[in-house]
Each structure stands twice: as C-alpha cells, then as structure tokens.
Amino acid sequence: FSVDVIRDVTGFTEERVLDGIDDLLDRHFIREAGGRARFDYAFTHHLIHAAIYEAASPELRSRRHRRVARILEDHSQSGDAALAADLALHHERGGDGPRAAAWYLAAAEAAERVYAHVEAIQFATRAIELTTEERQRAAALRARESALSRTADRIGQRRDIDEAMDIAARIGDDELTWQLLMRRMYLERSLGKRDEEGDVIIELERRAGLARDPRRRAEVLLARATHLISLTSHAQADAPAREALRHYEVLEDV
C-alpha cells in the first residue's frame, strides 16, 4: 500500500497515518517495500494480510473495495496495466461488474502493449465474463483475439472473431465489422487457407465500394495484391499494389 492512498481512503491526516505505520513497523506487521516497488509498504507475510482481510465482514470488505477503487481512480495513470488490474479487482469485489469489466479491458490492452500476452488474455477473459454491454464485450473479444494471435491459438482466434462479428451485426457497427473482417483475413492467411482468404477479400471489396472510403480502398487493394502474390500471380498483383500505393500517398500514410 501507499501512504497517500491510505490517507485518502481513511480520511485520516497524514500525521495520523504515519504514526500508525510506525506502530505497525515496530510490531513487524509491515515493512518498507523498497525504492523500486510500486507501493511504499508491504505486509511482512501474506498470512497477516489474509488474516486481517478475512476478519472483516463481507459487507465491510465490499464497501472498502468500492472506496479504494474510487481513490485509486483519482491516482490512476493511463497505460499502467498493474494499476488497471488492481482497479478492476477492487470494482469486482466491490460488486460493480460493469466498471470492473472496463478496467479489465484497459488492463488487457495495456498488457498487450508490453507483450504480456498471457496476462492480456486473462484480463480480457475476465472483462468478457463480467460485462453486460455488447460493445464492450466486442472490444474485449477483439483484445483477447489480438493476444491469442501472438500465442498462435488459431482456434481461439476464430471463436472470438466469430462472436464479435455476431455482436457487430446485431448493433449495426460497420466499422467494427470491417476491422473484424480484416482480422479474419489475416487469420486465414496465417493458416495458409488461400481460398478462404480470397472470400474474405471479396467481402472487403464489396464493403469498400459501398463505403467509398479511400482508406478502406487502400487496405483492400493491398490485401488483394498480397493475396495474388501468395498465389504467385505477380503480374496481376502489380496493378492493385500500384493503386494501393497511390491511395496511401494521397492519405499521406508513410
């Protein structure tokens, strides 16, 4: 724990908090965590922490978790996977599933940015289990699918893409559908399923034509050129590759 968080949670003055900490240090219940730790102090043994935690009633624990979550949110910094995970756990144990899901999703995204794929999968899975909102569920499925792709779990990837596609269709989110189709195309490509990859590209081409979006047009042209190269149709790949290049130049996408 950190002094500033304990002060804000309890409402005590900093002097009173520090006096209490001195007493706990003298009794060897806690120790200084060290300069490189995330917190100022830690319990000297996990059983001390467990005994204190279990001594509180479930109602009191729930209220304290809610308050700690609110205080930690005031101290939070975006992109901190560990803090996001802490917030998610406090909200979950405080009985606020939707907010816990949002923070688990944030923790998954932050973990994925530092290549902590296993942790990202765990956090995203918990967000999926807790959320009651379809758009948030789709975002968590996308986050988990991205992490699963790094661990080569192709079955899990397909499952998450398919479920997220169903959600995108229900809520009518065209942009989400586009992104998921792109993910499905990459999945088929990674599996060497050229026919299935080609089928997805046809659907992307149809949607790009309907949307008249230059970025989508560039993306699908590049996808088509890449697919043709994989089929050793190099001469046919030249035209879509050149047109994709032209679009990306107009978009100033280096």
C-alpha positions in Angstrom: 0.0 0.0 0.0 1.0 3.6 -0.4 0.7 6.4 2.2 -1.3 8.8 0.0 -3.9 6.1 -0.9 -4.3 5.1 2.8 -4.7 8.7 3.8 -7.4 9.3 1.2 -9.2 6.1 1.9 -9.3 6.5 5.7 -9.8 10.3 5.7 -7.1 10.5 8.4 -4.4 13.2 8.4 -1.1 12.2 7.0 0.5 12.6 10.5 -2.0 10.0 12.0 -1.4 7.6 9.1 2.4 7.8 9.6 2.0 7.3 13.3 0.0 4.1 12.6 2.6 3.0 10.1 5.4 3.5 12.6 3.5 1.3 15.1 3.0 -1.5 12.5 6.7 -1.3 11.5 7.7 -1.7 15.2 5.5 -4.7 15.5 6.9 -6.2 12.3 3.5 -6.4 10.7 4.7 -4.4 7.7 8.0 -3.4 6.1 9.2 -0.8 3.7 8.7 -2.1 0.1 11.8 -0.5 -1.3 12.5 2.2 -3.8 11.7 0.2 -6.9 8.4 -1.2 -5.7 5.0 0.0 -6.8 4.0 0.7 -3.2 5.5 2.3 -0.2 4.9 -0.6 2.2 4.1 -4.3 2.2 3.0 -6.9 4.7 5.9 -8.9 6.2 3.9 -12.1 5.5 0.9 -12.8 3.3 -0.8 -14.6 6.2 -1.0 -11.3 8.1 -2.8 -9.7 5.2 -5.1 -12.7 4.8 -6.0 -12.8 8.5 -6.9 -9.0 8.5 -8.8 -9.3 5.3 -10.9 -12.4 6.5 -11.6 -10.7 9.8 -13.7 -8.0 8.1 -17.3 -8.8 7.3 -18.2 -9.3 3.6 -20.3 -6.1 3.7 -17.4 -4.1 5.1 -15.0 -5.6 2.6 -17.3 -4.7 -0.3 -17.6 -1.1 0.9 -13.9 -0.7 1.4 -13.2 -2.2 -2.1 -15.6 0.4 -3.6 -13.9 3.2 -1.8 -10.4 2.0 -2.6 -11.4 1.7 -6.3 -12.6 5.3 -6.3 -9.5 6.6 -4.6 -7.2 4.6 -6.9 -9.0 6.0 -10.0 -8.1 9.5 -8.7 -4.5 8.4 -8.6 -4.5 6.4 -11.8 -2.3 7.0 -14.8 -3.4 5.7 -18.3 -1.4 2.8 -19.7 -0.5 1.2 -16.3 -1.5 -2.4 -16.6 -0.9 -3.3 -13.0 -3.0 -0.3 -11.7 -5.8 -1.1 -14.2 -5.8 -4.7 -12.9 -5.9 -3.5 -9.3 -8.8 -1.2 -10.1 -10.7 -4.0 -11.9 -10.3 -6.3 -8.9 -11.5 -3.7 -6.4 -14.5 -2.9 -8.5 -15.3 -6.6 -9.0 -15.0 -7.3 -5.2 -17.0 -4.1 -4.6 -19.8 -5.5 -6.7 -19.6 -3.2 -9.7 -19.2 -5.6 -12.6 -19.5 -3.1 -15.5 -16.8 -0.9 -14.1 -14.6 -3.9 -13.3 -15.1 -5.1 -16.9 -14.0 -1.7 -18.2 -10.8 -1.8 -16.1 -10.1 -5.4 -17.0 -10.3 -4.4 -20.7 -7.9 -1.5 -20.0 -5.5 -3.9 -18.2 -5.7 -6.3 -21.2 -4.9 -3.5 -23.7 -2.0 -2.2 -21.5 -0.6 -5.7 -21.1 -0.7 -6.4 -24.8 1.2 -3.2 -25.5 4.2 -4.6 -23.4 3.8 -8.1 -25.0 2.4 -9.7 -21.8 0.1 -11.9 -23.9 -0.9 -14.4 -21.2 -1.9 -11.6 -18.8 -3.7 -9.8 -21.7 -5.7 -13.0 -22.4 -6.6 -13.4 -18.7 -7.7 -9.8 -18.2 -9.7 -9.8 -21.5 -11.4 -13.0 -20.5 -12.5 -11.6 -17.1 -13.8 -8.5 -18.9 -15.9 -10.8 -21.2 -17.2 -12.6 -18.2 -18.3 -9.5 -16.3 -19.5 -7.1 -19.0 -23.2 -6.7 -19.7 -22.7 -4.3 -22.6 -22.4 -5.7 -26.1 -20.0 -3.1 -27.5 -17.7 -3.6 -24.5 -17.9 -7.3 -25.0 -16.9 -7.0 -28.6 -13.9 -4.8 -27.6 -12.8 -7.4 -25.1 -13.2 -10.2 -27.6 -11.0 -8.2 -30.0 -8.4 -7.6 -27.3 -8.3 -11.3 -26.5 -8.1 -12.3 -30.1 -5.2 -10.0 -30.7 -3.3 -11.6 -27.7 -4.3 -15.1 -28.8 -2.8 -14.4 -32.3 0.6 -13.8 -30.5 0.3 -17.2 -28.8 -0.7 -19.0 -32.1 -4.1 -20.1 -30.6 -5.9 -20.1 -34.0 -9.0 -21.9 -32.7 -9.4 -19.3 -30.0 -8.9 -16.5 -32.5 -11.6 -17.8 -34.8 -14.0 -18.2 -31.9 -13.5 -14.7 -30.7 -13.7 -13.2 -34.2 -16.9 -15.1 -35.0 -18.6 -14.0 -31.7 -17.5 -10.4 -32.2 -18.8 -10.5 -35.7 -22.2 -11.6 -34.4 -22.2 -8.7 -32.0 -21.2 -6.2 -34.7 -24.1 -7.4 -36.9 -26.6 -7.0 -34.0 -25.5 -3.5 -33.1 -25.0 -2.4 -36.7 -21.4 -1.3 -36.3 -20.0 -1.2 -39.9 -16.5 -0.1 -38.8 -16.2 -2.9 -36.2 -17.3 -5.4 -38.9 -14.6 -4.0 -41.2 -11.9 -4.4 -38.6 -13.0 -7.9 -37.8 -13.1 -8.9 -41.4 -9.5 -7.7 -41.7 -8.6 -9.8 -38.6 -10.3 -12.8 -40.2 -8.4 -12.3 -43.4 -5.1 -12.2 -41.5 -6.1 -15.4 -39.7 -6.9 -17.3 -42.9 -3.6 -16.0 -44.4 -1.6 -17.3 -41.4 -3.2 -20.7 -41.8 -2.4 -20.8 -45.5 -6.1 -21.0 -46.4 -5.9 -19.1 -49.7 -9.4 -19.7 -50.9 -10.9 -18.6 -47.6 -8.7 -15.6 -47.5 -9.9 -14.7 -51.1 -13.5 -15.0 -50.0 -12.9 -12.5 -47.2 -11.2 -10.1 -49.5 -14.2 -10.2 -51.9 -16.4 -9.2 -49.0 -14.0 -6.4 -48.1 -14.0 -5.2 -51.7 -17.8 -5.1 -51.6 -17.8 -3.1 -48.4 -15.1 -0.7 -49.6 -17.1 0.0 -52.7 -20.2 0.8 -50.7 -18.4 3.0 -48.2 -16.4 4.9 -50.8 -13.7 5.3 -48.1 -10.2 5.9 -49.6 -8.5 4.2 -46.6 -10.7 1.1 -46.9 -10.0 1.1 -50.6 -6.2 1.3 -50.0 -6.4 -1.5 -47.4 -8.4 -3.9 -49.6 -6.2 -3.2 -52.7 -3.1 -4.0 -50.6 -4.9 -7.2 -49.3 -5.7 -8.2 -52.9 -2.2 -7.6 -54.1 -0.7 -9.6 -51.2 -3.1 -12.4 -51.9 -2.2 -12.5 -55.6 1.5 -12.7 -54.7 0.8 -15.6 -52.4 -0.7 -17.3 -55.4 2.4 -16.5 -57.4 0.3 -14.2 -59.7 2.9 -11.5 -59.6 1.9 -9.8 -62.8 -1.7 -9.5 -61.7 -0.6 -8.1 -58.3 1.1 -5.1 -59.8 -2.0 -3.1 -60.7 -3.7 -3.3 -57.2 -0.4 -2.7 -55.5 0.2 0.5 -57.5 -3.3 1.7 -56.9 -2.9 1.0 -53.2 0.3 3.0 -53.2 -1.4 5.9 -54.9 -4.2 5.9 -52.2 -1.7 5.8 -49.4 0.2 8.7 -50.9 -2.9 10.7 -51.1 -3.7 9.8 -47.4 -0.1 10.8 -46.6 0.3 7.4 -44.8 4.0 6.9 -44.8 
